[in-house]
Amino acid sequence: MRSLRYIVLLLCPWFILCCEESFDWKTEGLEEPLLVVEALLTNEKKRHQVKLSLTRDDLAQTPEYVDNAFVFIHDGDTSTLLAKDPDQPGVYLTDSIRALFGKFYTLFIVYNQKEYFALATSSFGAPLEPLITSETEDGQLEYVYQESSSPSMTEVEIRWTDLDESSDPDIRAYYYTLNVIDINKVFAPDKEKIIFPKGAQVTRKKYSLTQNHQDFLRSLLSETDWRGGLFDVAPGNVNTNLSEGAVGYFAVSMVSTDVSQVE
């Protein structure tokens, strides 16, 4: 990886001189909006969410949520109809369930007289690495992310205003360990540092990733977190495992969780 950095840095002046070109970013409206699906099952025993909305032409627009769909999850033995959450637009809830490692789950959605589906399973989950922080010059703490030994997504929530885990965190951030070599990843813009006071509570959730889930996240990060670096590519479509007419992703992950109060 270090040699790759050196090679690319040597080529940087040539790329900058020869490949600089301005362009207008234009978006074209779709004849018909696509269904956007956000769905994740984990081994946590709880009511899991499936979120539905429609694509929009302008990122500044308020999402149009879908509240009149039928949503089912099939676990290989039985199919369960999800309940519409009366308090959150576009959200459908399972019963209190726990996804099992190695089992295949199918998401079925019926909306606007059309049917959509996606199939997903999980990879094996690995334990969390030890929590590491470093002290700043003014006596606060900085969170230090360690890449894991296996592909994963880590959600970090930090609270100090209210330590109740049901409260909204003061800081929420996501970190990724992906089994890919990507020039956009190597030269991505620096991630903002997470600084917090001593005595804060740090909650970490580490989600296992299958290869297909990695491919989705890689394409998503290429359009978001990794954009703005030296080697941006032309914008493209984000991967999906949904059937035609829908975008987004349906995933199953094994989760490792820990909670620490850092002094």
Secondary structure, DSSP 8 states (H G I E B T S, - for coil): -HHHHHHHHHHHHHHHHHH-----------SS--EEEEEEEESS-EEEEEEEEE--S-TTS--EE--S-EEEEE-SS-EEE-EE-TTSTTEEEEEEE---TT--EEEEEEETTEEEEEEE-----------EEEE-TTS-EEEE----SS-EEEEEEEESS---TTS--SEEEEEEE-S---HHHHT-------EE-TT-EEEEEEEE--HHHHHHHHHHHHHTTTTTSTT----------S-TTEEEEEEEE-EEEEEEE--
